[in-house]
Amino acid sequence: MYWFVIQHVYEQQQYMYSNNTHSVDHRIVSIHQPHVRPIVRGKSTAKVEFGAKINVSLVDGFSFLDDFSWDAFNEGQRLEASVEKYKERFGYYPAYVLVDKIYCNRYNRAYLKENGIILKAKPLGRPSEEALSNQVSPGERNPIEGKFGQAKRAHGLDRVKARLANTSESWIASIILVLNLVHLAEVALLWIKVLLIKLKIETQKIESKQHYVFIKT
């Protein structure tokens, strides 16, 4: 395997040298993990990251892995697919969609409007008061941002060390599964508390009735 990877790396390097360029399609950056691609992020801490790129949607606290790719992709082109997957899962379109700025292109806006979905984002041009009311308020996107933070800090989403591509995919999918199991446990615990409170109230009502004797002549 390594021999074929090294040959391919040599061909890519020869192409870049001959054409006086610093980029090539499907560039290999690791002999041990030839499926890994450099992904330009533009962050101050890391301008380029290496690893899988995923597209996740969050519905009522539950995470859905909509896209998985080792190659960089434009998130703005994946909104329609994510919304259609939502419809496949639940049988109807969502009422609202909260997304980053990169998703808010004209095509996506027209698609959401056509399907009666409200886009919670900054409107284009000079917005009306009604359009301004649909903007994402501070903190509204915190759940999805927090979910990624939880996946990285608590479950090692940013420390996937599997060597094979399919093993890494299974690892990442398992992390999403664990996120949902944790949330399901939280929801179940909440419902148990509610049921216990209701049971306690009903018990108190029964006990209070036992303290009274009604007499009629």
N, C-alpha and C positions, 0 to 999 in steps of 0.2 A: 504493500500500500504506500509506504513512504517513498519508494522509488518513483511511482507515478506522480505523487504530489510534488516531489522535488523537481521532476521534469516540467510539470505545469508551472511551478514557481519560476523556473529558469525562463520558460517561454514568455511569461508575463513581464519579467524584468527586461528581457531582450526587447520586447515590444516597446516598453516605456523608454528604454535607452535609444532605440532606433528612431522613435517618433518624438523624442524630446518632450515627453509628458510625464506627469507624476501620478496619473490615474489610469486604471484599466478596469473593465467590467469584471465583476466577480473576483476581485483581487484576493488572493490568499495571504493571510497575515500570520498564520500559525500552521506549521507542518503537522503538529499533533492534532489540531482541530481545523482542517481545511474548509469546513462549512462556515466558520465564523467570519464575519465581514466587519470592516470598520464602519461605524455609523456616526456621522458628524452631528453633534448635539449643540455646539455653540455655548456650552455652559462655561462659567468662569473657572470652575474647578476641573473640568474635563471637557475639552473641545471635541474630542473623539472618544467614543465608547465602543467596546467590543462585546458582542453577544447577540442574543435574540431580541427582536423587536416585537412587542405584543400590543394588541388593541383590546382594552377591557371596558365593558359596560357594567354599570352598577344599578341594580334595581332593588329597592327596598332593603338595601344592605347586603344583598347577595351579588357576587361577582360572576361575570360571564366572559369567558375567553373567546372573543370574536375573531381575532386574527393572530397568527403566529408566523413569523418569517425571520430567516437569517439574513435576508437582504433588507436594506433600508427601503422604506416606502413612505409615501406622502399620506399622512393621516387624513388630510382633507378629502381624499378620494375614497375613504372607507366608511364615511358616515351612512350613506344610503344602505350599504350592505349590513351594517350593524342594526339599523332601524328595521330592515326587513327580517333579520334574524330575531329581533324582538317580537315581531308579528308572528313568526313561525312558532315561537315558544308559547306565547300567551293568547294568540288568536286575534289580536287587535293592535293598532298602533298606539304608541304612548301619547299622552296628552302634552307632555313637555319634554324638551331635550336640553340638557345643560352641557355645553362643550367649550373647549378652548377656542381661541381666536382663529387658529389654523383651519378649523372646520367650517368657519362662517363665510364661505365663498358664495357667489351668486347662485351657482348651480344647486348647492345644498339648501340654500334659503328657498329657492323656488320649489325644490322637491318636498321640503317640509310643509310649505304653504299649500301645495297641491293636495297633500294628504291630511290637512287639518291639524298639523302638529305645531305647537308654539315653540319657537326657538328662543331660549333664554340667553340672549347675547346682545351686545351693542349693535344697534341698527346702523345701516349704511346711510351716508349723506346726513342731511339735517333732520334729526328725528322729531316726531311729534311727541306730545306728552304721553299718549297711549303707548307709543313704541318705547319710550324711555322706561315705562313701568315694567317692560319685559326684560330689562337688562338683568344680568346676574349680579345680585347684591353681594357685598363682601361676606365670605363665609359659605355661600351656597354650594360652591364646588369643593369645599373642604372634605366631604365624605369620600370622594374618589381619590383625592390627593392623600388623605389619611389612610385609605386602604392600601395604596402603594407603599406608603411609609411603614405600615404594619407588616406587609409582606416582606419588605427588605429587612427591617430591624428584628422582627420576631421569628421569621421563617426563612431568612437567607435567600430572598429572591435575587439579591445582588451578589450572591456568593455561590452560584451554581458551578460546581467543579467537575461535572460529568464530562467525559472525553467525547463520547459518541453523540451524534446529533439527536437520534431518537431517544437516547437516555436523558439528554438535557430537556427535550420536549416533555417527556414523562415527568421529570423532576419539577418543571415549572407548572405543569397542569396539576400536579399533586399539591403544590403550594396554594393554587387557587382553590382546590378542593378543601384544604385545611381551613382557609379563610372562611369558606361557607359553613363548614362544620362548627367553627368557633362562633360565628354569628347565629347559627341555628341553636346552639346551646344557650347563648345569651337570650334569644327570643323565648326558648322553652322555659328557662329559669324565670323570666319575667311573667309568663303566663301562670306558672306554678305559684308565684307570689300573689298574683291577682286572685287565683282560685282559693288560696289559703286565707286571704283577707276576706273574701266573700263568705267562706265557710265559717270564719270566726264571727262575722257579723250575724249570720243566720243562727249560730249557736247562742250568741248573746240575746237575740230576740226570743228564742225558745225559753232560755233560762229566766228572762225577765217576765214572761207570761206565767211562769210557775209561781210567782210571788203574789199573784192576785187571785182572790176568790170572788166570783160574781154570784150574788144571791138575789132572787126575785120571788116575791110572794104575790 
